[in-house]
């Protein structure tokens, strides 16, 4: 379970709580791109990166979700922009990274958070079509995002990170 709190993040692991305070300059000068980041864990990750000093690009398949998240994060004083991006669409992925480069000069961090779970129930009962969709978005698109982001991260010559967030089924 991950909960975002104004000045600290608490991660519950079994019976232990791990807590860390926000350091507003830790990611100063860094640019983070976070997919599926307009609500839930993606939003919490984008918010935390912003509170740590990163410039953040949020994204979602729905434009209205992007606008709402950007407005909310900006009202918290964070440097953020957003773009509509369906990670299975090559043109959308290209636009996502072009936005980061145009707005902030490049990227240092990619958080690949987009995922699908088209069927509810036991994993072994999932249809072949469901597995195709899960693999396509949760695995293939994460790989393609990393493949497209890595040259941009390397251009910055300051190191970088690619983080994959995935549900159990993918």
KASUL-V668499 format. One record per pair of residues at least 12 apart in sequence whose ideal C-beta (glycine too) atoms are under 10 Angstrom apart, sorted by the first residue. I is the first residue (numbers start at 0). J is the second residue. Records with the same first field share a line. If there is no record, write none. Layout:
I = J ; J
This chain:
0 = 12 ; 40
1 = 39 ; 40 ; 43 ; 44 ; 47 ; 164
2 = 40 ; 43
3 = 40 ; 42 ; 43 ; 44 ; 45 ; 46 ; 47 ; 50
4 = 18 ; 21 ; 43 ; 47
5 = 21 ; 46 ; 50 ; 75
6 = 20 ; 21 ; 23 ; 50
7 = 19 ; 20 ; 21 ; 47 ; 50
8 = 20 ; 21 ; 43 ; 44 ; 46 ; 47 ; 50 ; 51
19 = 47 ; 51
21 = 47 ; 49 ; 50 ; 51 ; 52
22 = 50 ; 51 ; 52
23 = 49 ; 50 ; 51 ; 52 ; 76
24 = 51 ; 52
25 = 48 ; 50 ; 51 ; 52 ; 53
26 = 47 ; 48 ; 49 ; 50 ; 51 ; 52 ; 53 ; 54 ; 55 ; 107 ; 108
27 = 51 ; 52 ; 53 ; 54
28 = 52 ; 53 ; 54 ; 103 ; 104 ; 107 ; 155 ; 157
29 = 48 ; 51 ; 52 ; 53 ; 54 ; 55 ; 103 ; 105 ; 106 ; 107 ; 108 ; 155 ; 157 ; 158 ; 159 ; 160
30 = 48 ; 53 ; 54 ; 55 ; 56 ; 78 ; 99 ; 100 ; 102 ; 103 ; 104 ; 105 ; 106 ; 107 ; 108 ; 109 ; 151 ; 152 ; 155 ; 159
31 = 44 ; 45 ; 47 ; 48 ; 49 ; 51 ; 53 ; 54 ; 55 ; 56 ; 57 ; 79 ; 99 ; 103 ; 106 ; 107 ; 108 ; 109 ; 110 ; 159 ; 160 ; 162
32 = 45 ; 48 ; 53 ; 54 ; 55 ; 56 ; 57 ; 58 ; 82 ; 84 ; 95 ; 96 ; 98 ; 99 ; 103 ; 106 ; 107 ; 108 ; 109 ; 110 ; 111 ; 144 ; 148 ; 151 ; 152 ; 161
33 = 45 ; 46 ; 47 ; 48 ; 49 ; 53 ; 55 ; 56 ; 57 ; 58 ; 68 ; 79 ; 81 ; 108 ; 109 ; 110 ; 111 ; 112 ; 113 ; 162 ; 164
34 = 56 ; 57 ; 58 ; 59 ; 60 ; 84 ; 85 ; 86 ; 92 ; 95 ; 109 ; 110 ; 111 ; 112 ; 113 ; 114 ; 140 ; 141 ; 144 ; 164
35 = 57 ; 58 ; 59 ; 60 ; 64 ; 84 ; 85 ; 86 ; 110 ; 111 ; 112 ; 113 ; 114 ; 115 ; 136 ; 164
36 = 48 ; 55 ; 56 ; 57 ; 58 ; 59 ; 64 ; 65 ; 68 ; 72 ; 79 ; 81 ; 84 ; 110 ; 112 ; 113
37 = 57 ; 58 ; 59 ; 60 ; 61 ; 63 ; 64 ; 65 ; 66 ; 67 ; 68 ; 69 ; 71 ; 72 ; 81
38 = 59 ; 64 ; 67 ; 68 ; 71
39 = 112
40 = 110 ; 112 ; 164
41 = 57 ; 58 ; 59 ; 68 ; 110 ; 111 ; 112 ; 113 ; 114 ; 164
42 = 57 ; 59 ; 64 ; 67 ; 68 ; 71 ; 72 ; 112
44 = 57 ; 108 ; 110 ; 112 ; 162 ; 164
45 = 57 ; 58 ; 68 ; 69 ; 72 ; 77 ; 79 ; 81 ; 110 ; 112
46 = 68 ; 71 ; 72 ; 75 ; 77 ; 79
48 = 77 ; 79 ; 108 ; 110
49 = 72 ; 73 ; 75 ; 76 ; 77 ; 78 ; 79
50 = 72 ; 75 ; 76 ; 77
52 = 77 ; 78
53 = 77 ; 78 ; 79 ; 103 ; 107 ; 108
54 = 77 ; 78 ; 79 ; 80 ; 99 ; 102 ; 103 ; 104 ; 106 ; 107
55 = 68 ; 69 ; 72 ; 77 ; 78 ; 79 ; 80 ; 81 ; 99 ; 103 ; 108 ; 110
56 = 69 ; 79 ; 80 ; 81 ; 82 ; 84 ; 95 ; 96 ; 98 ; 99 ; 100 ; 102 ; 103 ; 106 ; 108 ; 109
57 = 69 ; 71 ; 72 ; 77 ; 79 ; 80 ; 81 ; 82 ; 84 ; 95
58 = 80 ; 81 ; 82 ; 83 ; 84 ; 85 ; 86 ; 91 ; 92 ; 94 ; 95 ; 98 ; 99 ; 112 ; 113
59 = 81 ; 82 ; 83 ; 84 ; 85 ; 113
60 = 83 ; 84 ; 85 ; 86 ; 87 ; 88 ; 91 ; 113
61 = 83 ; 85
62 = 81 ; 82 ; 83
63 = 83
64 = 81 ; 83
65 = 80 ; 81 ; 82 ; 83 ; 84
66 = 81 ; 83
67 = 81
68 = 81
69 = 81 ; 82
78 = 102 ; 103
79 = 102
80 = 98 ; 99 ; 101 ; 102 ; 103
81 = 95 ; 98 ; 102
82 = 94 ; 95 ; 96 ; 97 ; 98 ; 99 ; 102
83 = 95 ; 98
84 = 96 ; 98 ; 113 ; 144
85 = 113 ; 136 ; 140
86 = 111 ; 112 ; 113 ; 114 ; 115 ; 135 ; 136 ; 137 ; 139 ; 140 ; 141 ; 143 ; 144
87 = 113 ; 115 ; 132 ; 135 ; 136 ; 139 ; 140 ; 143
88 = 140
89 = 140 ; 143 ; 147
92 = 140 ; 143 ; 144 ; 146 ; 147 ; 148
93 = 147
95 = 109 ; 144 ; 147 ; 148
96 = 109 ; 144 ; 147 ; 148 ; 150 ; 151
97 = 151
99 = 148 ; 151
100 = 151 ; 154
104 = 154 ; 155
105 = 151 ; 152 ; 153 ; 154 ; 155 ; 156 ; 157 ; 159
106 = 148 ; 149 ; 151 ; 152 ; 154 ; 155 ; 159 ; 161
107 = 148 ; 151 ; 152 ; 155 ; 157 ; 158 ; 159 ; 160
108 = 148 ; 152 ; 159 ; 160 ; 161 ; 162
109 = 141 ; 144 ; 145 ; 147 ; 148 ; 149 ; 151 ; 152 ; 159 ; 160 ; 161 ; 162 ; 163
110 = 144 ; 160 ; 161 ; 162 ; 163 ; 164
111 = 137 ; 140 ; 141 ; 142 ; 143 ; 144 ; 145 ; 148 ; 161 ; 162 ; 163 ; 164 ; 165
112 = 141 ; 144 ; 162 ; 163 ; 164 ; 165
113 = 136 ; 137 ; 140 ; 141 ; 144 ; 164 ; 165
114 = 133 ; 136 ; 137 ; 138 ; 140 ; 141 ; 163 ; 164 ; 165 ; 166 ; 168 ; 169
115 = 129 ; 132 ; 133 ; 134 ; 135 ; 136 ; 137 ; 140 ; 166 ; 168 ; 169
116 = 129 ; 132 ; 133 ; 136 ; 137 ; 166 ; 167 ; 168 ; 169
117 = 129 ; 130 ; 131 ; 132 ; 133 ; 136 ; 168
118 = 130 ; 132 ; 133 ; 168
122 = 167 ; 168 ; 169
125 = 168
129 = 168
130 = 168 ; 169
132 = 169
133 = 165 ; 166 ; 168 ; 169
134 = 168 ; 169
135 = 169
136 = 169
137 = 163 ; 164 ; 165 ; 166 ; 168 ; 169
138 = 163 ; 165 ; 169
141 = 161 ; 163 ; 164 ; 165 ; 169
142 = 163
144 = 161 ; 163
145 = 161 ; 162 ; 163
148 = 161
149 = 161
